[in-house]
Amino acid sequence: MAIVHRILWLSVFALALLQTTSAAAANINVVWTSEVGNFAPLWVTKEAKLFEKHGNNVQLIFIQGATSAAAAVISGDAPIGMFSPQVVIEGSQRGLDLAMFGRIGNTIENRIFGKKGLKSIKEVKSLAVSRFGSNADFIARYLLQREGLRPDTDVALLQFGNQANRIAAVQTNNADACILTPPMTLQARKLGMQVLVDGAKLGIPYSSLFFVARRAYLAKNRTDVINYTKAMIEGVHYYKANHEFSLRVLSKYLKVQDREVLEENFREYDFPLKPYAHKEYFELPIQEAGKRDPRILKENPDRYVDMSFVKELDDSGFIDKLTKEYKLK
């Protein structure tokens, strides 16, 4: 009987401990914005249960376009967002207290693909993007301007949603061209579409994907944000070190079965192991936004970021330890 009582006591204790641990874990909604390959570390972090490993229960919520995603962050429906920096920069002039506290990505990865028969971007009269205000919209306008074309005047920008829809728009002659990122770039090439502008060849430092939250949230929930950052940093390591698992995750979220297309992600993206939100990665949108609102050019770029979370983990040796454990360089 004493043994039975002991087993029951241990069972009750274990259940209580589990409930205490669960109660201590923060429940965080995180919004993401586009079915593109640079979200791979976020998806892998979720599927590998790294958020739970580092003390958070994270629910991923899909909202197309950075502007809509930012609205969810501002309202508190999703305390953390993963999206492009334009909304943060332009929103600062409207009193929004958004801050970028980490990043994924190093350079522009977008390409403009045209339908069969087109030889030059100058022939394009309509271009498929995701949503106005999204990163695809921003980079499309930037690349068109570099080619001497006026967005909305020389080239109509059309909203078609995800990359599969954009490719379909070109195939059905509902758009002359579309803007894509890896790995869907390979799918477009397989369909015979022509690269008209290759943003990746420009070598411009830029990240289309930052960790974003309200400053008030960062200040009030530092432990939860540290844990989130830990998980995301390990997610990048996990993605790089676990090739087959990452391919399965990519296939699930991108809804792509072609292994060669999925492998394009590994060839094209080099996600940073130390994801500091340095100014150089959002300098381009500062300059572009500054053309419309010169006040932005006078701002101290530090107002857009909080790098203390990544720095704390870097200074503690957490990142270097992970890199060694995962046998990465």
Rosetta silent file (secondary structure, phi, psi, omega in degrees, C-alpha in Angstrom):
SEQUENCE: MAIVHRILWLSVFALALLQTTSAAAANINVVWTSEVGNFAPLWVTKEAKLFEKHGNNVQLIFIQGATSAAAAVISGDAPIGMFSPQVVIEGSQRGLDLAMFGRIGNTIENRIFGKKGLKSIKEVKSLAVSRFGSNADFIARYLLQREGLRPDTDVALLQFGNQANRIAAVQTNNADACILTPPMTLQARKLGMQVLVDGAKLGIPYSSLFFVARRAYLAKNRTDVINYTKAMIEGVHYYKANHEFSLRVLSKYLKVQDREVLEENFREYDFPLKPYAHKEYFELPIQEAGKRDPRILKENPDRYVDMSFVKELDDSGFIDKLTKEYKLK
SCORE:     score description
SCORE:     0.000 S_00000001
   1 L     0.000  -39.130  179.489    0.000    0.000    0.000 S_00000001
   2 H   -61.399  -35.840  179.426    2.881    2.347    0.842 S_00000001
   3 H   -66.598  -40.600  178.975    4.263    1.785   -2.646 S_00000001
   4 H   -62.586  -45.274  178.524    0.881    2.652   -4.181 S_00000001
   5 H   -60.328  -39.832 -178.363    0.673    5.835   -2.113 S_00000001
   6 H   -65.432  -41.928  179.218    4.206    6.764   -3.181 S_00000001
   7 H   -63.801  -43.281  178.453    3.381    6.233   -6.860 S_00000001
   8 H   -62.076  -41.926 -179.573    0.218    8.314   -6.500 S_00000001
   9 H   -63.540  -43.051  178.899    2.156   11.084   -4.726 S_00000001
  10 H   -64.548  -36.876  179.241    4.816   11.098   -7.437 S_00000001
  11 H   -65.297  -44.187  178.793    2.118   11.224  -10.105 S_00000001
  12 H   -63.522  -41.030 -179.824    0.416   14.168   -8.436 S_00000001
  13 H   -63.845  -43.883 -179.791    3.765   15.926   -8.016 S_00000001
  14 H   -63.565  -40.485  179.081    4.693   15.371  -11.660 S_00000001
  15 H   -65.043  -41.642  179.011    1.302   16.702  -12.811 S_00000001
  16 H   -64.112  -40.370  178.932    1.661   19.747  -10.589 S_00000001
  17 H   -64.228  -42.074  178.675    5.156   20.378  -11.904 S_00000001
  18 H   -62.911  -42.770  179.185    3.907   20.095  -15.490 S_00000001
  19 H   -64.980  -38.247  178.570    1.065   22.514  -14.787 S_00000001
  20 H   -65.020  -43.220  179.246    3.474   24.966  -13.151 S_00000001
  21 H   -63.169  -43.760 -179.781    5.832   24.781  -16.116 S_00000001
  22 H   -64.208  -39.460 -178.590    2.978   25.293  -18.579 S_00000001
  23 H   -66.060  -32.432 -177.915    1.643   28.203  -16.566 S_00000001
  24 H   -75.139  -23.687 -178.706    5.052   29.832  -16.572 S_00000001
  25 L   -71.833  134.615  178.838    5.338   29.598  -20.351 S_00000001
  26 E   -79.106  138.742  174.530    4.218   32.731  -22.182 S_00000001
  27 E   -96.396  115.628 -173.324    1.527   32.359  -24.829 S_00000001
  28 E  -127.364  124.811  169.294    2.545   34.517  -27.786 S_00000001
  29 E   -85.295  131.005  179.523    0.820   35.025  -31.129 S_00000001
  30 E  -122.781  125.156 -178.044    3.366   35.722  -33.853 S_00000001
  31 E   -96.267  136.470  174.023    2.251   37.052  -37.215 S_00000001
  32 E  -126.636  161.350 -158.443    4.009   36.175  -40.475 S_00000001
  33 L  -124.440  -11.617 -174.047    3.204   37.647  -43.841 S_00000001
  34 L  -159.424  142.630  178.980    4.162   35.691  -46.944 S_00000001
  35 L   -83.449   70.727 -179.266    4.667   32.151  -48.215 S_00000001
  36 L  -127.776  156.872 -170.252    8.290   32.765  -49.188 S_00000001
  37 H   -66.192  -19.821 -179.312   11.433   30.832  -48.413 S_00000001
  38 H   -76.129   -3.833  171.884   13.067   33.369  -46.117 S_00000001
  39 H   -84.714   -0.398 -175.563   10.471   32.478  -43.469 S_00000001
  40 H   -50.298  -46.133  179.830   12.030   29.001  -43.293 S_00000001
  41 H   -60.703  -34.843  177.283   13.775   29.571  -39.918 S_00000001
  42 H   -64.730  -46.910 -179.269   10.481   30.670  -38.339 S_00000001
  43 H   -64.098  -41.633  179.811    8.672   27.587  -39.632 S_00000001
  44 H   -65.815  -41.255  177.977   11.505   25.271  -38.580 S_00000001
  45 H   -57.939  -42.582  178.543   11.616   26.837  -35.114 S_00000001
  46 H   -66.022  -50.821 -174.215    7.897   26.123  -34.752 S_00000001
  47 H   -69.903  -29.312  178.356    7.972   22.581  -36.137 S_00000001
  48 L   -84.972    2.312  178.451   11.064   21.581  -34.138 S_00000001
  49 L    60.116   34.748  179.105    9.315   22.818  -30.945 S_00000001
  50 H   -77.037  -26.021  175.265   12.158   25.180  -30.151 S_00000001
  51 H   -62.635  -44.473  178.411    9.783   27.861  -28.865 S_00000001
  52 H   -65.218  -39.384  179.157    8.614   25.428  -26.194 S_00000001
  53 H   -56.224  -36.452 -176.798   12.213   24.413  -25.477 S_00000001
  54 L  -101.785   17.545  166.079   13.000   28.015  -24.630 S_00000001
  55 L    98.940    9.218  178.330    9.910   28.714  -22.533 S_00000001
  56 E  -123.414  148.885  167.587    7.213   30.098  -24.854 S_00000001
  57 E  -103.349  111.378 -173.129    4.055   28.697  -26.408 S_00000001
  58 E  -111.868  130.713  173.313    3.927   30.313  -29.835 S_00000001
  59 E  -109.432  122.814  178.665    1.024   30.329  -32.254 S_00000001
  60 E   -86.775  129.878 -179.433    1.889   31.398  -35.806 S_00000001
  61 E  -121.424  125.643 -179.405   -0.748   33.546  -37.490 S_00000001
  62 E   -90.988  124.009  173.263   -0.635   34.276  -41.220 S_00000001
  63 L  -134.763  119.426 -175.774   -1.621   37.782  -42.354 S_00000001
  64 L   -70.552  127.397  173.884   -0.705   38.800  -45.894 S_00000001
  65 L    92.439  137.994 -175.992    1.323   42.007  -46.160 S_00000001
  66 H   -64.846  -35.651 -177.694    3.420   43.989  -43.691 S_00000001
  67 H   -63.370  -46.528  178.564    0.871   46.790  -43.245 S_00000001
  68 H   -67.357  -37.807  178.813   -1.871   44.433  -42.079 S_00000001
  69 H   -64.226  -41.710  179.439    0.597   42.488  -39.951 S_00000001
  70 H   -62.043  -36.530  178.376    1.783   45.680  -38.267 S_00000001
  71 H   -61.505  -37.237  177.914   -1.828   46.533  -37.406 S_00000001
  72 H   -67.561  -37.193  178.261   -2.090   43.210  -35.548 S_00000001
  73 H   -68.906  -43.797 -178.762    1.101   43.963  -33.616 S_00000001
  74 H   -63.796  -38.514 -179.323   -0.027   47.487  -32.752 S_00000001
  75 H   -74.749  -17.762 -178.152   -3.415   46.252  -31.530 S_00000001
  76 L    91.609   -2.048  178.088   -1.767   43.585  -29.406 S_00000001
  77 L   -63.324  -34.517  175.025   -3.515   40.702  -31.164 S_00000001
  78 L  -133.456   99.159 -174.852   -0.072   39.414  -32.132 S_00000001
  79 L   -58.314  -27.185 -179.061    2.607   40.933  -29.865 S_00000001
  80 E  -124.070  137.416  176.557    5.416   39.926  -32.231 S_00000001
  81 E  -125.203  152.504  174.941    5.508   40.197  -36.007 S_00000001
  82 E  -118.921  101.300 -178.257    7.930   38.980  -38.636 S_00000001
  83 E  -158.911 -178.713 -173.729    7.853   41.427  -41.532 S_00000001
  84 L   -74.312  161.020 -170.510    9.675   44.053  -43.561 S_00000001
  85 L   -80.978  -11.009 -172.710   11.027   47.300  -42.049 S_00000001
  86 H   -58.402  -42.370 -177.654    9.107   49.848  -44.114 S_00000001
  87 H   -65.418  -37.111  178.941    6.102   50.000  -41.797 S_00000001
  88 H   -64.065  -45.277 -176.704    8.339   50.501  -38.761 S_00000001
  89 H   -67.447  -50.340 -177.827   10.225   53.352  -40.397 S_00000001
  90 H   -72.310  -31.478 -179.770    7.249   55.196  -41.832 S_00000001
  91 H   -68.527  -22.580 -179.317    5.091   54.485  -38.788 S_00000001
  92 H   -62.010  -29.933  179.928    7.528   56.281  -36.501 S_00000001
  93 H   -75.750  -13.169  177.552    6.364   59.579  -37.962 S_00000001
  94 H  -104.075   12.086  175.743    2.815   58.691  -36.931 S_00000001
  95 L    84.998    9.758  178.264    3.799   57.982  -33.356 S_00000001
  96 L   -72.868  140.347 -175.853    3.911   54.187  -33.581 S_00000001
  97 L  -101.782   36.521 -179.955    6.262   52.664  -31.019 S_00000001
  98 E   -75.712  146.484  177.710    7.377   49.693  -33.122 S_00000001
  99 E  -142.126  144.000  177.007   10.953   48.458  -32.884 S_00000001
 100 E   -94.632  126.709 -175.849   12.954   45.817  -34.747 S_00000001
 101 E  -119.703    8.510  174.948   14.879   43.520  -32.389 S_00000001
 102 E  -175.639  173.955 -178.215   16.311   40.934  -34.789 S_00000001
 103 E  -149.663  161.732  167.985   16.444   40.037  -38.463 S_00000001
 104 E  -130.604  128.902  178.541   16.538   37.271  -41.043 S_00000001
 105 L   111.192  153.505 -175.996   18.269   37.953  -44.346 S_00000001
 106 L  -127.814  -30.059 -176.690   21.283   39.830  -45.655 S_00000001
 107 E  -143.919  169.644  172.114   20.560   41.121  -49.165 S_00000001
 108 L   -62.909  131.628 -179.525   17.778   41.731  -51.675 S_00000001
 109 L  -115.597   -2.031 -171.829   16.658   38.321  -52.976 S_00000001
 110 L   -76.739  144.539  171.489   13.824   39.384  -55.300 S_00000001
 111 E  -128.056  149.223  172.423   13.747   38.798  -59.050 S_00000001
 112 E  -103.580  122.120  179.557   11.275   40.031  -61.652 S_00000001
 113 E  -108.769  134.770  178.501   10.222   37.287  -64.069 S_00000001
 114 E  -107.448  161.543  178.939    8.447   38.033  -67.344 S_00000001
 115 L   -68.490  163.412 -179.390    6.213   35.894  -69.518 S_00000001
 116 L   -56.157  136.099  178.208    7.632   33.988  -72.471 S_00000001
 117 L   101.538  -23.360  178.484    8.700   36.253  -75.300 S_00000001
 118 L   -79.332  134.243 -179.128    9.600   39.276  -73.169 S_00000001
 119 L  -110.578  -17.992 -173.836   13.268   40.240  -73.454 S_00000001
 120 L  -143.662  149.898  175.792   13.412   43.430  -71.401 S_00000001
 121 H   -62.966  -23.195 -179.868   11.799   44.992  -68.340 S_00000001
 122 H   -66.156  -18.632  179.732   10.976   47.944  -70.610 S_00000001
 123 H   -85.885   -8.809 -175.036    8.343   45.761  -72.295 S_00000001
 124 L   -80.604  128.986  177.190    6.468   45.144  -69.051 S_00000001
 125 L  -111.715  -16.209  178.582    3.184   47.003  -68.605 S_00000001
 126 E  -145.543  139.123 -174.617    1.814   45.096  -65.598 S_00000001
 127 E  -132.617  126.019 -179.904    3.584   43.463  -62.667 S_00000001
 128 E   -84.230  125.143  173.980    2.090   41.051  -60.123 S_00000001
 129 E  -120.371 -177.166  178.591    2.975   41.688  -56.459 S_00000001
 130 L   -81.373  -76.214  178.354    1.479   40.289  -53.259 S_00000001
 131 L  -138.439  150.279  174.932   -0.204   43.246  -51.532 S_00000001
 132 L   -61.861  136.491 -177.852    0.382   46.982  -51.597 S_00000001
 133 L    90.123   -7.659  178.699    2.659   47.918  -48.705 S_00000001
 134 L   -80.567  172.581  176.183    4.283   44.477  -48.653 S_00000001
 135 H   -64.595  -38.831  178.603    7.965   43.807  -49.162 S_00000001
 136 H   -60.009  -40.762  178.397    7.245   42.505  -52.671 S_00000001
 137 H   -65.074  -45.729 -178.533    5.513   45.788  -53.481 S_00000001
 138 H   -61.857  -49.629 -177.216    8.349   47.869  -52.011 S_00000001
 139 H   -70.188  -35.280  176.924   11.154   46.027  -53.805 S_00000001
 140 H   -59.227  -45.427  179.732    9.195   45.868  -57.068 S_00000001
 141 H   -64.347  -40.893  179.755    8.856   49.648  -57.052 S_00000001
 142 H   -62.871  -46.675 -178.278   12.518   50.064  -56.172 S_00000001
 143 H   -66.722  -37.915  177.380   13.714   47.761  -58.960 S_00000001
 144 H   -63.142  -43.266  179.942   11.432   49.399  -61.524 S_00000001
 145 H   -63.826  -36.968  176.672   12.749   52.840  -60.590 S_00000001
 146 H   -61.831  -27.978  179.961   16.337   51.586  -60.953 S_00000001
 147 L   -90.503    6.791  178.237   15.425   50.626  -64.510 S_00000001
 148 L    81.735   16.719 -179.621   14.058   54.106  -65.223 S_00000001
 149 L  -105.583  148.607 -179.868   10.404   53.076  -65.029 S_00000001
 150 L  -100.036  112.462  176.494    7.661   54.800  -63.051 S_00000001
 151 E   -58.606  141.976  179.050    5.559   52.436  -60.909 S_00000001
 152 L    74.579  -13.907  177.133    1.804   52.920  -61.389 S_00000001
 153 L  -110.625  -61.628  176.742    2.455   55.061  -64.466 S_00000001
 154 L   -78.629  -34.757 -177.649    4.694   53.081  -66.808 S_00000001
 155 E  -130.062  123.107  176.644    3.986   49.785  -65.064 S_00000001
 156 E   -79.448  129.709  175.303    0.738   48.876  -63.309 S_00000001
 157 E   -96.175  127.394 -174.294    1.273   46.979  -60.051 S_00000001
 158 E  -118.509  137.193 -178.898   -1.393   44.335  -59.475 S_00000001
 159 E   -87.653  117.931 -179.967   -2.194   42.513  -56.224 S_00000001
 160 L  -127.027    4.965  177.155   -2.250   38.733  -56.669 S_00000001
 161 L    80.651 -137.891 -170.942   -1.293   37.403  -53.237 S_00000001
 162 L   -68.936  173.644 -172.038    1.190   34.569  -52.839 S_00000001
 163 H   -67.605  -34.071  176.846    3.915   33.622  -55.272 S_00000001
 164 H   -61.969  -40.600  177.758    2.018   30.707  -56.800 S_00000001
 165 H   -66.592  -36.300  179.378   -0.799   33.096  -57.670 S_00000001
 166 H   -66.621  -42.141  176.653    1.668   35.567  -59.145 S_00000001
 167 H   -61.903  -43.832  179.553    3.197   32.903  -61.363 S_00000001
 168 H   -61.860  -36.225  179.474   -0.295   31.829  -62.431 S_00000001
 169 H   -61.580  -38.937  178.619   -1.152   35.447  -63.268 S_00000001
 170 H   -70.983  -43.142 -178.801    1.753   35.567  -65.719 S_00000001
 171 H   -62.727  -30.931 -178.066    0.932   32.165  -67.216 S_00000001
 172 L   -97.504   10.854  178.098   -2.689   33.231  -67.842 S_00000001
 173 L    63.138   25.262  172.779   -1.660   36.628  -69.279 S_00000001
 174 L   -87.660   -8.129  173.412   -3.260   38.531  -66.402 S_00000001
 175 L  -153.703  147.550  178.569    0.139   40.147  -65.786 S_00000001
 176 L   -76.090  -29.163 -174.435    3.224   40.597  -67.940 S_00000001
 177 E  -153.680  169.018  177.005    5.600   39.851  -65.075 S_00000001
 178 E  -146.749  158.503  177.897    5.771   39.018  -61.382 S_00000001
 179 E  -104.765  131.955 -174.050    8.199   39.509  -58.526 S_00000001
 180 E  -135.652  161.274  171.254    9.450   36.366  -56.808 S_00000001
 181 L  -128.352  162.754  176.125   11.947   35.157  -54.227 S_00000001
 182 L   -59.646  148.086    5.258   13.621   31.757  -53.793 S_00000001
 183 L   -92.648    1.242 -176.844   12.729   28.971  -54.005 S_00000001
 184 H   -67.592  -13.465  174.962    9.828   29.884  -56.320 S_00000001
 185 H   -60.238  -38.407  179.203   12.402   31.465  -58.628 S_00000001
 186 H   -69.160  -39.570  178.178   13.403   27.969  -59.743 S_00000001
 187 H   -60.281  -41.225  178.372    9.802   27.005  -60.389 S_00000001
 188 H   -62.538  -42.552  178.971    9.420   30.077  -62.602 S_00000001
 189 H   -63.470  -39.088  178.686   12.536   29.150  -64.554 S_00000001
 190 H   -63.561  -27.635  179.372   11.238   25.610  -65.020 S_00000001
 191 L   -85.215    0.984  176.873    8.076   27.073  -66.523 S_00000001
 192 L    87.006   11.136  178.127   10.147   28.970  -69.079 S_00000001
 193 L   -76.290  151.066 -173.792    9.710   32.416  -67.579 S_00000001
 194 E  -101.918  135.921  172.879   12.512   34.916  -68.168 S_00000001
 195 E   -75.633  117.837  179.956   14.481   36.789  -65.491 S_00000001
 196 E   -99.295  -34.348  175.721   14.167   40.460  -66.446 S_00000001
 197 E  -140.483  127.451 -179.791   15.654   42.019  -63.292 S_00000001
 198 E  -112.241   97.541 -179.251   17.776   40.145  -60.737 S_00000001
 199 H   -64.003  -27.632 -178.493   17.847   42.065  -57.462 S_00000001
 200 H   -63.970  -29.279 -178.538   20.187   39.484  -55.907 S_00000001
 201 H   -75.104  -10.635 -179.634   22.980   40.516  -58.266 S_00000001
 202 H   -74.590  -24.988  179.247   22.911   44.066  -56.894 S_00000001
 203 L    64.911   29.212 -178.120   24.525   42.955  -53.636 S_00000001
 204 L   -85.328  122.921  175.639   22.640   45.578  -51.640 S_00000001
 205 E   -58.124  128.876 -177.558   22.557   44.899  -47.872 S_00000001
 206 L  -171.930  142.681  170.657   18.903   44.513  -46.951 S_00000001
 207 L  -125.071  130.033  177.993   16.625   42.357  -44.878 S_00000001
 208 L   -91.540    0.813 -172.583   12.989   41.910  -45.772 S_00000001
 209 E  -140.371  108.096  178.469   12.275   40.134  -42.507 S_00000001
 210 E  -117.636  154.365  169.800   12.718   41.619  -39.048 S_00000001
 211 E   -81.390  124.592 -174.205   11.481   40.604  -35.606 S_00000001
 212 E  -129.029  138.936  174.227    9.100   43.458  -34.672 S_00000001
 213 E  -153.870  165.381  173.545    7.230   44.401  -31.506 S_00000001
 214 E   -71.514  144.001  178.986    5.989   47.499  -29.712 S_00000001
 215 H   -59.426  -36.238  179.338    8.609   49.058  -27.467 S_00000001
 216 H   -61.959  -38.812  178.565    6.151   48.899  -24.586 S_00000001
 217 H   -68.259  -42.147  179.396    5.864   45.142  -25.060 S_00000001
 218 H   -60.775  -40.117 -178.418    9.648   44.710  -25.246 S_00000001
 219 H   -70.349  -38.490 -174.411   10.091   46.633  -22.012 S_00000001
 220 H   -83.042  -23.656 -172.019    7.351   44.816  -20.111 S_00000001
 221 L  -127.220   47.098 -173.470    8.078   41.284  -21.348 S_00000001
 222 H   -59.224  -43.889 -178.826   11.854   41.122  -21.587 S_00000001
 223 H   -61.245  -42.787  179.637   12.174   37.499  -20.466 S_00000001
 224 H   -64.438  -38.855 -179.424    9.599   36.326  -23.005 S_00000001
 225 H   -70.800  -39.008  174.866   11.324   38.269  -25.796 S_00000001
 226 H   -58.855  -45.142 -179.724   14.728   36.890  -24.808 S_00000001
 227 H   -64.548  -38.470  177.383   13.245   33.387  -24.963 S_00000001
 228 H   -63.353  -44.680 -179.447   11.688   34.125  -28.348 S_00000001
 229 H   -64.996  -39.798  175.715   15.018   35.402  -29.665 S_00000001
 230 H   -56.760  -48.212 -177.794   16.807   32.344  -28.286 S_00000001
 231 H   -62.647  -43.544 -179.100   14.401   30.065  -30.099 S_00000001
 232 H   -65.781  -39.645  178.328   14.702   31.914  -33.396 S_00000001
 233 H   -63.917  -43.131  177.453   18.495   31.909  -33.226 S_00000001
 234 H   -67.056  -32.149  178.579   18.496   28.173  -32.549 S_00000001
 235 H   -60.712  -39.147  176.782   15.951   27.801  -35.360 S_00000001
 236 H   -64.185  -44.513  177.750   18.437   29.195  -37.864 S_00000001
 237 H   -61.045  -44.958 -177.876   21.071   26.774  -36.595 S_00000001
 238 H   -62.268  -43.412  178.414   18.584   23.890  -36.713 S_00000001
 239 H   -56.654  -46.889 -176.313   17.555   24.790  -40.269 S_00000001
 240 H   -71.576  -32.286 -173.112   21.151   24.727  -41.475 S_00000001
 241 H   -91.945  -16.691 -175.931   22.147   21.559  -39.620 S_00000001
 242 L  -122.041   76.051 -169.860   19.053   19.411  -40.287 S_00000001
 243 H   -58.096  -52.126 -175.220   18.673   19.455  -44.041 S_00000001
 244 H   -65.619  -41.716  177.162   16.018   16.759  -44.527 S_00000001
 245 H   -60.811  -44.675 -179.074   13.830   18.019  -41.682 S_00000001
 246 H   -64.006  -37.058  176.550   14.027   21.550  -43.052 S_00000001
 247 H   -61.876  -41.830  179.365   13.064   20.337  -46.530 S_00000001
 248 H   -64.128  -39.866  179.397    9.934   18.691  -45.107 S_00000001
 249 H   -66.419  -44.396  177.303    9.012   21.877  -43.264 S_00000001
 250 H   -57.776  -44.932 -179.827    9.547   23.974  -46.393 S_00000001
 251 H   -60.381  -40.620 -179.283    7.372   21.597  -48.388 S_00000001
 252 H   -63.831  -47.830 -173.038    4.594   21.861  -45.801 S_00000001
 253 H   -82.532  -31.758  179.539    4.492   25.655  -45.623 S_00000001
 254 H   -86.753  -14.596 -177.361    5.256   26.412  -49.265 S_00000001
 255 L    59.065   43.428  179.695    2.955   23.627  -50.500 S_00000001
 256 L  -123.717  131.782 -179.850    5.674   22.541  -52.925 S_00000001
 257 L  -101.662  -19.742 -175.982    6.636   18.903  -53.513 S_00000001
 258 L   -67.680  110.623 -176.538    9.435   19.404  -56.052 S_00000001
 259 H   -61.179  -37.739 -179.086   12.632   18.652  -54.131 S_00000001
 260 H   -62.421  -39.071  176.719   14.777   20.583  -56.593 S_00000001
 261 H   -64.354  -43.942 -179.772   12.693   23.703  -56.017 S_00000001
 262 H   -64.299  -37.252  178.979   12.974   23.274  -52.238 S_00000001
 263 H   -62.857  -24.801  178.355   16.749   22.812  -52.495 S_00000001
 264 H   -57.070  -31.352  179.817   16.874   26.265  -54.095 S_00000001
 265 H   -60.692  -41.612 -178.734   16.224   27.672  -50.624 S_00000001
 266 H   -72.442  -30.431  178.311   19.495   26.279  -49.316 S_00000001
 267 H   -74.741  -33.870 -168.936   21.417   27.557  -52.309 S_00000001
 268 H   -95.158  -30.556 -174.815   19.981   31.065  -52.222 S_00000001
 269 L  -106.476  136.546  172.933   19.615   32.035  -48.548 S_00000001
 270 L  -124.666   87.482 -175.479   22.363   32.458  -45.983 S_00000001
 271 L   -71.378  136.725 -176.959   20.529   33.272  -42.766 S_00000001
 272 L   -70.601  139.312  176.686   22.637   35.081  -40.126 S_00000001
 273 L   -78.801  -25.922  176.630   23.579   33.206  -36.971 S_00000001
 274 L  -118.917   93.997 -166.504   23.792   36.499  -35.070 S_00000001
 275 L   -84.741   54.808  176.791   20.683   38.384  -36.232 S_00000001
 276 L   -62.750  138.964  178.063   21.522   41.945  -35.212 S_00000001
 277 L   -87.686   61.653 -177.646   19.121   44.527  -36.665 S_00000001
 278 L   -67.845  151.762 -177.113   21.952   46.709  -37.946 S_00000001
 279 H   -56.837  -36.541 -175.340   21.133   49.913  -39.816 S_00000001
 280 H   -58.332  -24.321 -177.354   22.716   48.725  -43.062 S_00000001
 281 H   -86.695   -6.313  171.999   19.906   46.183  -43.456 S_00000001
 282 L  -131.101   18.506  176.948   17.168   48.832  -43.416 S_00000001
 283 H   -66.267  -39.229 -179.978   19.072   51.744  -44.930 S_00000001
 284 H   -57.644  -52.613  177.595   17.403   51.202  -48.318 S_00000001
 285 H   -64.387  -27.232  174.753   13.834   51.719  -47.013 S_00000001
 286 H   -62.191  -46.817 -178.610   15.033   54.742  -45.022 S_00000001
 287 H   -66.356  -39.990 -179.930   16.276   56.355  -48.218 S_00000001
 288 H   -69.076  -43.841  178.545   13.161   55.420  -50.179 S_00000001
 289 H   -66.612  -32.666  179.714   10.765   56.574  -47.458 S_00000001
 290 H   -64.847  -23.074  176.609   12.844   59.725  -47.074 S_00000001
 291 H   -67.463  -31.583  179.702   11.986   60.723  -50.644 S_00000001
 292 H   -90.409  -30.849 -178.453    8.346   60.983  -49.595 S_00000001
 293 L  -138.338   93.044 -176.183    8.959   62.287  -46.082 S_00000001
 294 H   -57.979  -20.312  178.531   12.306   64.110  -45.623 S_00000001
 295 H   -59.759  -31.161 -177.963   11.866   64.086  -41.842 S_00000001
 296 H   -62.590  -34.793 -178.590   12.788   60.390  -41.882 S_00000001
 297 H   -68.640  -19.438 -179.127   16.286   61.194  -43.161 S_00000001
 298 H   -91.829   -7.403 -177.186   16.889   63.373  -40.097 S_00000001
 299 L   -76.256  148.226  169.510   15.946   60.652  -37.622 S_00000001
 300 L   -74.662  120.202 -176.745   18.486   58.708  -35.582 S_00000001
 301 H   -60.682  -16.817  178.397   18.119   55.133  -36.943 S_00000001
 302 H   -62.318  -21.569 -178.705   18.490   53.813  -33.394 S_00000001
 303 H   -68.577  -16.237 -177.386   14.861   54.785  -32.806 S_00000001
 304 H   -92.424   -8.897 -171.049   13.791   51.927  -35.068 S_00000001
 305 E  -132.424  161.158  167.504   15.672   49.127  -33.303 S_00000001
 306 L  -140.336   98.421 -176.395   16.407   47.452  -30.001 S_00000001
 307 L   -91.830    7.864 -175.297   19.467   45.242  -30.377 S_00000001
 308 H   -66.620  -27.133 -177.847   19.834   44.574  -26.658 S_00000001
 309 H   -71.712  -49.420  177.235   18.205   41.137  -26.890 S_00000001
 310 H   -64.768  -39.740 -179.078   20.587   39.729  -29.493 S_00000001
 311 H   -63.046  -42.727  179.321   23.512   41.476  -27.786 S_00000001
 312 H   -59.575  -43.458 -179.846   22.665   39.942  -24.409 S_00000001
 313 H   -70.653  -34.831  177.936   22.607   36.464  -25.942 S_00000001
 314 H   -67.770  -48.848 -178.631   25.769   37.134  -27.918 S_00000001
 315 H   -62.756  -31.064 -178.182   27.663   38.503  -24.904 S_00000001
 316 L   -75.804  -11.664 -177.194   26.563   35.539  -22.767 S_00000001
 317 L    89.043    0.689 -177.388   28.128   33.082  -25.204 S_00000001
 318 H   -58.103  -45.922 -175.202   24.751   31.509  -26.019 S_00000001
 319 H   -70.047  -45.630  179.920   25.106   31.937  -29.795 S_00000001
 320 H   -61.493  -36.362  178.297   28.722   30.775  -30.022 S_00000001
 321 H   -64.451  -43.788  177.685   27.827   27.716  -27.915 S_00000001
 322 H   -60.629  -46.593 -177.804   24.978   26.863  -30.278 S_00000001
 323 H   -58.594  -39.592  178.046   27.186   27.289  -33.330 S_00000001
 324 H   -68.677  -43.711 -178.655   29.707   24.877  -31.826 S_00000001
 325 H   -63.634  -38.715 -178.804   27.033   22.345  -30.813 S_00000001
 326 L   -86.353   -0.701  177.829   25.463   22.386  -34.278 S_00000001
 327 L    58.041   46.282  177.360   28.931   22.214  -35.894 S_00000001
 328 L  -109.086  168.973  178.208   28.378   25.315  -37.991 S_00000001
 329 L  -119.566    0.000    0.000   30.764   28.132  -38.919 S_00000001
